[in-house]
Amino acid sequence: MKLKSNRNLEHDLRQNFKIHVYDNISQELMESFLNEIDRLHYGEIVDYSNIRNFVKFLTSIEINFVENLYTIELESKVVENTIYYYTKAVQDNINDDNYNFVFYLNWAVDIIKREELSLSNFLPITTIKKILASLKEILYFNKGKFLLESSDGLKLQLQNLNLEVLKKTYDNFSPDRLCFMLMQQIFKSYTKEELRNLITKYETQLNLNDGPKEVVSKTNYLEEFVVYYETITKIILNAFSNHNLFHVAFKEVIENIQSSNISFNISYILPFYLDKNLKRSTNSNTVDAAKIIDNLMSIFPSLSEKDIFIDIHRNLV
């Protein structure tokens, strides 16, 4: 009973302190605190000890045995202040005539690191997590469509095979479901366009009635397909964390395009290629032959009609 009485007395004292002391100076204190936060955003040097002591003071004043003054009075204001500042900064960056996707991406990554390091000097970890979550929404997810589809966005980075930027893009945008789906769409469109361009390049070298056998004898299509396939697989593995949905999207592209063009269907082409370069070659037991086999092994998953491959290969043998 005595413990309960003491606790109630302590609670009453804290409530009276808030009403008769803190409430009279809270606005001035808040403005001063948020001004220090703004200075941090602008990269100015501040005295962390003053901010830290103020936060410590507020967290020590319990209001209802569960929440304290910091949680009720300050935390939401700090988060709102950060959101307001960086929402404007993002818009200014995007509207800049010199906007560049790679520069923006590096800028956003640096902001997250800088804010996390700076805020850890005086704010509780729970608040820091809320701020960082809000920052990711502002910097990446809210503008995801514009950023990923910009002229030098994801598609150009795929074309340039910029694995470092692609990985950074994936790491920062993929946690958001809509951004992840958009990345898949852009990736799928890119792989489809690249494969169609490769086929178009060699179609001009063939006659109207030429089939898979002529593709092998007249062109270097299969060799270039190997490079194409290994390049896309490398992107998925090293930039997209080997995520299965990108493998699925890539497989769909290959199957759909090959099903509509037998002449350039790897299931039909590969037996003739093996026949030409191994069975009929005088170097079938050399290192060159082993290299050919190694290269072709990498594209076996692209065989959409394995039964057809086996039948043609068996007949040729």
C-alpha positions in Angstrom: 0.0 0.0 0.0 2.8 2.3 0.9 4.6 1.6 -2.5 1.4 2.3 -4.3 0.9 5.6 -2.4 4.5 6.6 -3.3 4.0 5.8 -6.9 0.8 7.8 -7.1 2.5 10.7 -5.4 5.4 10.6 -7.9 2.9 10.5 -10.7 1.1 13.5 -9.4 4.3 15.4 -9.0 5.3 14.7 -12.6 1.9 15.7 -13.8 2.1 19.0 -11.9 5.6 19.6 -13.2 4.3 19.1 -16.8 1.3 21.4 -16.3 2.9 24.2 -14.3 6.5 24.2 -15.6 7.1 22.3 -18.8 4.0 23.5 -20.7 5.0 27.1 -20.1 8.3 26.6 -21.8 7.7 23.7 -24.1 7.1 25.7 -27.3 10.4 27.5 -27.0 12.2 24.3 -26.1 10.7 22.5 -29.1 11.6 25.2 -31.5 15.2 25.3 -30.2 15.5 21.5 -30.5 14.0 21.3 -34.0 16.3 24.1 -35.1 19.3 22.0 -34.0 17.9 19.1 -36.1 17.6 21.4 -39.1 21.2 22.4 -38.7 22.1 18.7 -38.8 20.2 18.2 -42.0 22.2 21.1 -43.6 25.4 19.5 -42.5 26.3 22.0 -39.8 28.2 21.2 -36.6 26.0 21.1 -33.5 26.6 20.4 -29.8 25.3 16.9 -29.4 25.5 17.0 -25.6 22.8 19.7 -25.3 20.4 17.8 -27.6 21.2 14.5 -25.8 20.5 16.0 -22.4 17.2 17.4 -23.5 16.1 14.0 -24.9 17.3 12.4 -21.7 15.3 14.9 -19.6 12.1 14.3 -21.5 12.4 10.5 -21.4 12.7 10.7 -17.6 9.4 12.4 -17.2 6.7 9.8 -17.2 3.1 10.9 -17.8 1.0 7.7 -17.4 3.4 5.0 -16.3 3.7 3.9 -20.0 4.6 7.0 -22.0 7.0 9.8 -21.3 7.2 13.4 -22.4 9.6 12.5 -25.2 7.2 10.0 -26.7 4.2 12.2 -26.5 5.6 15.6 -27.2 8.7 15.2 -29.3 9.1 12.0 -31.2 6.4 12.7 -33.8 7.7 16.2 -34.3 11.2 15.0 -35.0 9.8 12.5 -37.6 7.6 15.1 -39.2 10.4 17.6 -39.3 12.6 15.1 -41.1 9.9 14.1 -43.6 9.2 17.8 -44.4 12.9 18.6 -45.0 13.7 15.6 -47.2 10.4 15.7 -49.2 11.4 19.2 -50.4 15.1 18.1 -50.9 13.9 15.1 -53.1 11.7 17.3 -55.2 14.4 19.9 -55.7 16.8 17.1 -56.8 14.4 15.6 -59.2 13.4 19.0 -60.7 17.1 20.0 -61.2 18.0 20.3 -64.8 21.1 18.2 -64.1 19.1 15.3 -62.5 20.9 12.0 -62.9 19.7 8.6 -61.7 23.1 7.3 -60.5 23.9 10.6 -58.7 20.5 10.6 -57.1 20.9 7.0 -56.0 24.3 7.7 -54.4 22.9 10.9 -52.8 20.0 9.0 -51.2 22.2 6.2 -49.9 24.5 8.8 -48.3 21.6 10.5 -46.7 20.4 7.3 -45.0 23.9 6.6 -43.7 24.5 10.1 -42.5 21.1 10.4 -40.8 21.5 7.1 -39.0 25.0 8.0 -37.8 24.0 11.5 -36.7 20.8 10.6 -35.0 22.4 7.7 -33.1 24.2 10.4 -31.1 21.1 11.5 -29.2 17.9 9.8 -30.2 16.5 6.4 -29.0 16.8 3.5 -31.5 13.0 3.3 -31.8 12.8 6.8 -33.1 15.8 6.3 -35.5 14.0 3.3 -37.0 10.9 5.3 -37.6 12.9 8.1 -39.2 14.8 5.8 -41.4 11.6 4.0 -42.5 10.1 7.4 -43.4 13.3 8.4 -45.3 13.2 5.3 -47.4 9.6 6.0 -48.3 10.5 9.6 -49.3 13.8 8.9 -51.1 12.9 5.7 -52.9 9.3 4.3 -52.8 7.2 7.4 -53.2 9.1 8.4 -56.3 9.9 4.8 -57.4 8.0 5.0 -60.7 9.7 8.2 -61.8 13.1 7.2 -60.7 13.2 3.7 -62.1 11.6 4.7 -65.4 13.6 7.8 -66.0 15.8 8.0 -69.1 18.9 6.9 -67.3 17.1 4.7 -64.8 17.0 0.9 -64.5 16.8 0.1 -68.2 19.9 2.1 -69.0 21.8 0.6 -66.1 20.8 -2.9 -67.5 22.0 -1.9 -70.9 25.3 -0.7 -69.5 25.7 -3.8 -67.4 26.4 -1.6 -64.4 26.3 -4.3 -61.7 27.2 -2.0 -58.8 24.4 0.5 -59.6 22.0 -2.3 -60.3 22.7 -4.0 -57.0 22.3 -0.7 -55.2 19.0 -0.1 -57.0 17.7 -3.5 -56.1 18.8 -3.2 -52.4 17.0 0.1 -51.9 13.9 -0.2 -54.1 13.0 -3.9 -53.8 11.7 -3.8 -50.2 8.7 -1.9 -51.6 6.3 -4.3 -53.3 5.2 -1.9 -56.1 8.8 -0.9 -56.8 9.8 -4.6 -56.9 7.1 -5.4 -59.4 8.1 -2.4 -61.6 11.7 -3.6 -61.5 10.6 -7.0 -62.7 8.6 -5.4 -65.6 11.5 -3.2 -66.7 13.9 -6.2 -66.5 11.5 -8.4 -68.5 11.0 -5.8 -71.1 14.8 -5.3 -71.4 15.6 -9.0 -71.8 12.8 -9.4 -74.4 14.1 -6.5 -76.4 17.7 -7.7 -76.3 16.7 -11.2 -77.5 14.5 -9.9 -80.3 17.3 -7.6 -81.4 19.7 -10.5 -81.5 17.3 -12.6 -83.6 16.5 -9.7 -86.0 20.3 -9.2 -86.5 20.6 -12.7 -87.9 17.3 -13.1 -89.7 18.6 -10.7 -92.4 21.4 -13.2 -93.1 19.0 -16.1 -93.8 16.6 -17.0 -96.6 12.9 -17.2 -96.0 12.8 -21.1 -95.8 16.0 -21.5 -93.8 15.6 -23.3 -90.5 17.7 -24.2 -87.4 20.3 -26.1 -89.4 21.0 -23.0 -91.6 21.1 -20.8 -88.5 24.0 -22.9 -87.3 25.8 -23.1 -90.6 25.3 -19.5 -91.7 25.4 -17.4 -88.5 27.0 -17.0 -85.0 23.6 -16.8 -83.4 24.1 -19.6 -80.8 27.5 -18.2 -79.7 25.9 -14.8 -79.2 22.9 -16.4 -77.5 25.3 -18.0 -75.0 26.8 -14.6 -74.2 23.3 -13.1 -73.9 22.1 -15.8 -71.6 25.1 -15.8 -69.3 25.0 -12.0 -69.1 21.4 -11.9 -68.0 22.0 -14.7 -65.5 25.0 -12.8 -64.1 22.8 -9.8 -63.6 20.2 -11.8 -61.7 22.9 -13.5 -59.6 25.1 -10.5 -58.7 22.6 -7.6 -58.8 19.2 -9.0 -58.0 20.3 -11.3 -55.2 19.6 -14.4 -57.3 15.9 -13.7 -56.7 13.8 -16.6 -58.2 11.1 -14.3 -59.6 13.7 -12.7 -61.9 14.7 -16.2 -63.1 11.0 -16.9 -63.7 10.6 -13.7 -65.7 13.7 -14.5 -67.8 12.5 -18.0 -68.5 9.1 -16.7 -69.7 10.8 -14.3 -72.1 12.9 -17.0 -73.7 10.1 -19.6 -73.9 7.6 -17.1 -75.4 10.0 -15.8 -78.1 11.3 -19.2 -79.0 7.8 -20.7 -79.3 7.0 -18.3 -82.0 10.2 -18.8 -84.0 11.4 -22.4 -84.5 14.4 -21.3 -86.6 15.8 -19.6 -83.5 14.6 -22.0 -80.9 17.6 -23.3 -79.0 15.9 -26.7 -78.6 16.1 -27.1 -82.4 19.4 -25.3 -83.0 21.6 -27.0 -80.3 21.6 -30.5 -81.9 22.8 -29.1 -85.2 25.4 -27.1 -83.4 26.7 -30.1 -81.5 26.7 -32.1 -84.7 28.7 -29.5 -86.6 31.2 -28.6 -83.8 31.7 -32.0 -82.1 30.6 -35.0 -84.1 31.9 -33.8 -87.4 34.9 -31.9 -86.0 38.4 -33.3 -86.2 39.1 -31.5 -82.9 36.2 -33.2 -81.0 38.6 -34.4 -78.3 40.6 -31.3 -77.9 40.4 -28.5 -75.3 38.4 -26.5 -77.8 35.7 -29.1 -77.8 35.6 -29.1 -74.0 35.3 -25.4 -74.0 32.3 -25.7 -76.4 30.6 -28.2 -74.1 31.2 -25.9 -71.1 29.6 -23.0 -72.8 26.6 -24.9 -74.0 26.0 -26.4 -70.5 25.2 -23.0 -69.3 22.3 -22.5 -71.7 20.7 -25.9 -71.1 18.0 -24.4 -68.8 16.9 -22.3 -71.8 15.8 -25.4 -73.7 12.0 -25.0 -73.7 11.4 -28.3 -75.6 13.9 -30.8 -74.3 12.1 -33.7 -75.9 12.6 -32.1 -79.3 16.3 -31.6 -78.6 16.8 -35.2 -77.6 14.9 -36.5 -80.7 16.9 -34.4 -83.1 20.2 -35.1 -81.4 19.5 -38.8 -81.4 18.7 -38.8 -85.1 21.8 -36.9 -86.0 24.0 -39.2 -84.0 
